[in-house]
Amino acid sequence: MDFQPLTDSNGVTLSGALILTPKLFQDERGFFSESWNQRIWKEIMRKQCQESKPFVQDNHSKSIKNTLRGLHFQISPDIQGKLVRCIVGEIFDVAVDLRLNSGSFGKWGGINISSTNKKQIWIPEGFAHGFLTLSDEAEVLYKTTSFWNPTCERTIRWDDETIGINWPINSPDSAQPKLSEKDNKAISLEQINREDLF
């Protein structure tokens, strides 16, 4: 599995966040890919000087085109790291650094991940996560390092001006993405209590 750091639009590295590309073995019958391997994962984490915490939960979501989920994160004691991949369709996946002591605090990085390119994104603890569905429908799988805990969950507005994510929303009919009730009530980064940041 190849990996490279996730960067913002100015090329600033979001320390710890990674883009991963599994090896693909393909012929006229189809393909085979090892999407995750514990030994390889531990070695990647070691090279990145990150702790290799065990994954404890797998999540699977399905979304129609122009659905935006996020920006979500969990605070202590159930802070989550997420390993995200798209198995049907295509999404624009985003990570936002919320670590107060980080040189890239408030910066974001985003990439297209799809069932075609097979890329994955590792979003470490201390980041918020969100994605926009680009295809007619998309199915996303992600592993987490902590269980979902609604009392620890926090949501920042997808269009927060302080963060300034450049979502690939190009047509007038898609200017307002489809949001859940929870995401529609999200607050800005400035409104988030500093105690809820990392």
N, C-alpha and C positions, 0 to 999 in steps of 0.2 A: 504494500500500500504506500503510495506516494503522498506527501503532505507538504503544505506551504502555509506561511502565516496569512491570516486575514488582515487586510489593510483598509484604511479609509480611502476616500476619493483623492486625497493628497499623497497617498503612499505611506501614511503613518501606520506602523504596525500596531495592531490591537493585541498586546502581549497575551499569549496563551490561547487565543482563538485561532483555529486552524481550518483550512480547506483540505479535505482528504479525498484521494482518488484511488479506489480499489483497482487491482489488476483485473482485467477482463479477458476471458478466454472465449473466443467467438469463432463459429464456423457456420456452415449452411444449415445446421440443425438448430442453432440458437446460440446461447452463451452460458457461461458459468462464471460466477464471481463470488469471492469470499468477502462478504460485506463487513464482517467483524471477526477478529481473532484476538483472544485475550493476551497471548504472548506478544504479538505484534503491537497491540495497544499499549501494553506496559512499557515496551521499548520506546514507542513514540513519546509517551508521557515522561519517561526518564530523560530522553534527549531534550525535552522542553522544560525540564526541571519542575514538572508538575506531579502532584501526588496522583497515583492511579487508584481512584476510589472505585469500588464495585458498582455496577449498574444494578438497580433494584426494581425498576419498573420500565415496561415498554408501552408506549402510547401510539395510537393509530387514529388519524383524523382524515376525513374526506371533506373536500370543499368544492363549491362551484366557482366558476370564473369570477374574478374581482372580489372574492372574499378576502378580507384582511384579518388576521388573527394576531393580537399583540397590542402593545409591547408588554410581555409578561415576565415576571421574575418572582422568586420566593426568597424571603428573608430567613434568618436563623430562627429556630434550629433546623429547618428543612431547606436550606439553600440548595439549589439544583444546578448541576452541570448537565448539558444536553448534547447528545450526538444525533444529528438530524439527517434524514435522507428522504427523497421523494421517489416513490415506487410507481406512481401513475401520474402522467402529466408533467407540469413544470410550475415552479414557484420562484419568487424572488425572496430569498431568505436573509434576514437582517439580525445582527448582533450589536448591542449598544453597551459600551463599557461604563459601568456604574460604580467602579471601585474608586473611592474618594482619594486614595493615595496613588492612583495610577496617572502616568503621564498622558494617557489617552482618555481620561475621564470625559464622559459626554460625547465621545466620538463614536461613529458607527461604521460598520462595514457590511456590505451586502453582495451576494452572488446569486446567479440563477442556478438552481439545482433541479435535476429532472430525471425521469426514468430513462432518458437517452444518455445523458452525460455521466450518470451514476455517481456524481460528486456527493460528498457529505460535508457537513459543517459541525465542528466541535465548538460548543459555546460553554466556556468554563463558568464555574461559580463566580458571581459578581457581575454577570452580564444580564441584560434584558434581551428577550427574543421575540421576533415577530416574522410573519411572512404574508405575501400577497400571492393569490392564485392567478397565474397567467394563462393557463390552458382552460378548456371548457370545464374540466374537473381535475382535481389532483388528490392523491392520497399520500399522506406523509407519515412516516414512522420515526419515532425518536425514543432513544434510551435516556433514562434520567438516573442521577446518582442519589437522589432522595425521593421519597414518596410524595405524591401530591398532598398538600396540606392547605385547605382553604383559608385557614387563619393566618398563614404565612404568605399567601399570594398577594402580589401587588401588580397594578397595571398603570402604565404611562401612556398618554395619548399618542396615537400613531403619527399625528401631524404636529407634534410638539416643535415649536419654532426654535427652541434652544438647541435641540438635537439636529433638526433640519434634514431628515432623511429624504433622499431623492427617490421616492417610490416611482416605478415605471408605470405611471398612470397617464396615458397619452390622449385619450379621446374624451370629448365632453360628457358622454354618457357614463364614463367610468371615473369622473372627477371625485365622486363620493363612493368609496368602496363599501361593500357589504360588511357590517360590523355586528357583533353580538351585543346584547343589551349591556353586558359588563364592560366591553371595550368602548361602547358609546359613552359610558359614564366615567371613563378614565380621566385622570388628572395629569397636569404637566409635571415635568421634572422639577421645576422650581417649587411646586406645591408638595412634593414628596418630602416627608420628614427625613432630615439627615440621618436619623437613627435607623431609617429603613434602607439606607444605602450601605455599601460595603467598604 
